[in-house]
Amino acid sequence: KKVQKAACSAMLRVFEETAARHGARKVALFLEPVLMKVGKCMGSYQEANRHMLYDLIGTIARTAGPKFREQHKFLEGAVSSMLQHWSKMETGSYGLFPLLESLSAIALSAEQKFLPYAKVIFPQCLKLIMMNLKTLQELRWRQKQVEAKQQQKRQQQRDSELHSDSRFQRFEGTDSVVCCIELAGCIYRALGKVETHLAEPKAVFETLIACCSDPNPFIRQSAMAWMGDVVCASPGFIGGYFRDIARVIVLNLDSAHPFVCSNAAWALGEAAIRLGPRCMAPFTDAAMRKMIPILNNSSDGGEKQSQLQRDSGLFHSIALTISRLGLVCPGETGKHLEHFAKAWCESLTKTAQNEHPREVEMAFRGLCGVVPKRPQAMRSAPIFVALCEALASFKPPSQELHSMVKSLLHNFRAMFGSRWGEYFGKCSPQLRYHLARTYELPEK
């Protein structure tokens, strides 16, 4: 067993190092003989070392690239063996986690080739998630009971009472739920557009809502990412339940848990693009009221504010989501523009330098859609300068975006009239030169 463990660890290191230094093409050269041996090992390894084998399979799937999905025989044998092993494992068994993580890696690598297995695995995920959520609720209730009975000896009493029940002795409910949620999300991501139902729509909806409403932030973080994956892959399904889904997404727009909030914002932005104004309009104002204080970093001060300043990824997600809402519901998005315009523009300026051009293009189209709905919100010189800096930051814009920016700036020139030189003069000389030359503006 020690040799098995060491061999798996060594082979895992070989794949990781080879992929890092030479790429997936080099890994693919010795993929088939390795997978043939791994397939044989799956029939002989005992419980103690199976988790090492699952880690190795997951690493191979992540590093081998497109060549992995061509290994039809291995996929069929490995996934079937893993499902058989899963059926024999206890709900909270530690060995379940590497198995689920390995299946996630296989799904992402196999893409559409994973569909036959997804139809079996996905319902199992939903079942396991709901079982563990129920057990977690029981566990929380028992903890409250213990605390109420023994306030003086809380820790000792809680430990003795909880561990007296065999159902909780090996229970790792949170980790199990998170692993299953991530596997469910990977399945949607791998399949791309999901045309057929992987499970009963009502069961998927109820599981999503239960996960997104759980008190544990780690569960909600993974659930919000899964929500975004479902929105991307199956927007038609989301549309049928969007009233309840939008409500739970908005509830999770809370900076107290930045990663949960960031994933919720991403899911909301994806929903906006795919479902359009009819679905989004009723919820846009409520979402904006939650996101504006986060973007402005003005909802709280002191230590919490310092923490928010470190969560730049959260600001990035919020700014992009506001832009996406602006594309489909510009009037509702810009209702309070004067309260967040400067922070929004500053965040988009940073986004233009770090994000994929397609995402940046979409973000600035959203900005150019919102600002004309409430141009008076930009009358403050610092806000107008921030807008100009943002508009100049994305280079080069597409022809469509160039026309939108040019129209926007010329409308401001007309609105400011004789005071145009005063406002435009607040910009740096380099910024004025760039905008004047690119969009045919007078510098004075």
LINDAQUI-V568602 format. One record per residue. SS is DSSP state (~ for helix, > for strand, _ for the rest). Layout:
# LINDAQUI-V568602
SS / SS
This chain:
# LINDAQUI-V568602
_ / ~ / ~ / ~ / ~ / ~ / ~ / ~ / ~ / ~ / ~ / ~ / ~ / ~ / ~ / ~ / ~ / ~ / ~ / ~ / ~ / ~ / _ / ~ / ~ / ~ / ~ / ~ / ~ / _ / ~ / ~ / ~ / ~ / ~ / ~ / ~ / ~ / ~ / ~ / ~ / _ / _ / _ / _ / _ / ~ / ~ / ~ / ~ / ~ / ~ / ~ / ~ / ~ / ~ / ~ / ~ / ~ / ~ / ~ / ~ / ~ / _ / ~ / ~ / ~ / ~ / ~ / ~ / _ / ~ / ~ / ~ / ~ / ~ / ~ / ~ / ~ / ~ / ~ / ~ / ~ / ~ / ~ / ~ / ~ / ~ / _ / _ / _ / _ / _ / _ / ~ / ~ / ~ / ~ / ~ / ~ / ~ / ~ / ~ / ~ / ~ / ~ / ~ / ~ / ~ / ~ / ~ / ~ / ~ / ~ / ~ / ~ / ~ / ~ / ~ / ~ / ~ / ~ / ~ / ~ / ~ / ~ / ~ / ~ / ~ / ~ / ~ / ~ / ~ / ~ / ~ / ~ / ~ / ~ / ~ / ~ / ~ / ~ / ~ / ~ / ~ / ~ / ~ / ~ / ~ / _ / _ / _ / _ / ~ / ~ / ~ / ~ / ~ / ~ / ~ / ~ / ~ / ~ / _ / _ / ~ / ~ / ~ / _ / _ / _ / _ / ~ / ~ / ~ / ~ / ~ / ~ / ~ / ~ / ~ / ~ / ~ / ~ / ~ / ~ / ~ / ~ / ~ / ~ / ~ / _ / _ / _ / _ / _ / _ / _ / _ / _ / ~ / ~ / ~ / ~ / ~ / ~ / ~ / ~ / ~ / ~ / ~ / ~ / _ / _ / _ / _ / ~ / ~ / ~ / ~ / ~ / ~ / ~ / ~ / ~ / ~ / ~ / ~ / ~ / ~ / ~ / ~ / ~ / _ / ~ / ~ / ~ / ~ / ~ / ~ / _ / ~ / ~ / ~ / ~ / ~ / ~ / ~ / ~ / ~ / ~ / _ / _ / _ / ~ / ~ / ~ / ~ / ~ / ~ / ~ / ~ / ~ / ~ / ~ / ~ / ~ / ~ / ~ / ~ / ~ / ~ / ~ / ~ / ~ / ~ / ~ / ~ / ~ / ~ / ~ / ~ / ~ / ~ / ~ / ~ / ~ / ~ / ~ / ~ / ~ / ~ / ~ / ~ / ~ / ~ / _ / _ / _ / _ / _ / ~ / ~ / ~ / ~ / ~ / ~ / ~ / ~ / ~ / _ / ~ / ~ / ~ / ~ / ~ / ~ / ~ / ~ / ~ / ~ / ~ / ~ / ~ / ~ / ~ / ~ / ~ / _ / ~ / ~ / ~ / ~ / ~ / ~ / ~ / ~ / ~ / ~ / _ / ~ / ~ / ~ / ~ / ~ / ~ / ~ / ~ / ~ / ~ / ~ / ~ / ~ / ~ / _ / _ / ~ / ~ / ~ / ~ / ~ / ~ / ~ / ~ / ~ / ~ / ~ / ~ / ~ / ~ / ~ / ~ / ~ / ~ / ~ / ~ / ~ / ~ / _ / _ / ~ / ~ / ~ / ~ / ~ / ~ / ~ / ~ / ~ / ~ / ~ / ~ / ~ / _ / _ / _ / _ / _ / ~ / ~ / ~ / ~ / ~ / ~ / ~ / ~ / ~ / ~ / ~ / ~ / ~ / ~ / ~ / ~ / ~ / ~ / ~ / ~ / ~ / ~ / ~ / ~ / ~ / ~ / _ / _ / _ / _ / ~ / ~ / ~ / ~ / ~ / ~ / ~ / ~ / ~ / ~ / ~ / _ / _ / _ / _ / _
